[in-house]
Amino acid sequence: MNGPIRRVAAVLFVAFALLILNVTYIQAIDTSRYRDNPLNSRVAASITGKERGLIVTADGTVLARSIANPNDPSRFTRTYPEGPAFAQLVGYSSLLFGDEGLERVYAGDLRSRRDLTLSDVITALMGKDLRPKSLQLTLDDGLQKTAFEALGERKGSVVAIDPSTGAVLAMVSTPSFDPEAMLAPDAARLRSLLLDDPDEPLANRAIGRTYPPGSTFKVIVAASAIENGVAGPDTDFLDPTEFPLPGSTSAIRNYERGPCVDGTHVTLDIAFRRSCNTIFAMLGLDLGAATLADTAMSFGFDTAPVFELPVQASFFPDPADLDGPALAQSAIGQRDVRATPLEMAMVSAAIANNGLLMQPYL
């Protein structure tokens, strides 16, 4: 064999060896990446029918479980015993629509890996447990259901947090939906109806929508005033029936369109207890836009918190965009101020925790 032929043979040998190594790597080591790729048309049916671990509340109420098919014990059906009360959080695992909510976030842990592929055998031999894992949440079953029932048919959200740890004890969004509808024979039709519903039952209002926080924002304004030495609980203010907005013909009024107390004087403590718009509009101007914006940011505004599920960032306007009237209106949680229910629960929790803001978690 002459030199050129030997070189060609060597190149072919190396190429063939690399091909064998690559195929071996894909089949034995990297198989899960291709097997679990949602673009793999064989994956959805296989994964959906696998056994998954339980999802339970802090007190052990089962929110999601897998039930074996009596005719084929290797195939499982996912069920959601508590239905709409936990739907936007737990989500669902659907053949047609994939995984949503915590079912999606923790799919890798919840789903059984016992596929008897070469990579699974190797993984098992290395000591890794391939059985599905269960997920215990921080949610309190009683609190969650009480909040859900209290909201009833109204659109709204309730969030409760343990101030000292950040553990989410309740997170409700209404209207809601039955997650088992996503597994029904007519799931496509049912989901289409939910998507077209103007009340957005699929949305998690607690973290996925922002609203004017209104008077709950006065917690931040009061904290800013005290922290920056602008006012204290006993600071005395005039008690007008309305507060004229500077450079404007409009005025800010209290809820009952009268003075906060008796029309003479009122302390910050009383103004906070009675949620007096006039006093907090004054405070906003006394603080200034930059100071109030800094305090809002320290409570978590303008940055989405780290959380298991996607959270929309709450918003306080750029100080450069706030003239006198806009600042006064922002100080009572109106104008362009926007917050998620989770954010305002975090604000309350920080106050209860002596000013220490804990990251929320489920």
Secondary structure by P-SEA (a helix, b strand, c coil): ccaaaaaaaaaaaaaaaaaaaaaaaaaccaaaaaaacccccccaaaaaacbbbbbbcccccccbbbbcccccccbbbbbbcccccccccccccccccccccccccccccccccccccaaaaaaaaacccccbbbbbccccaaaaaaaaaaacccccbbbbbccccccccccccccccccccccccaaaaaaaaaaaccccccccccccccccccccaaaaaaaaaaaaccccccbbbbbccccccccccbbbbccccccccccccccaaaaaaaccaaaaaaaaaaacaaaaaaaaaaaccccccccccbbbbbbbcccccccaaaaaaaaaccccbbbcaaaaaaaaaaaaaccbbbbbcc
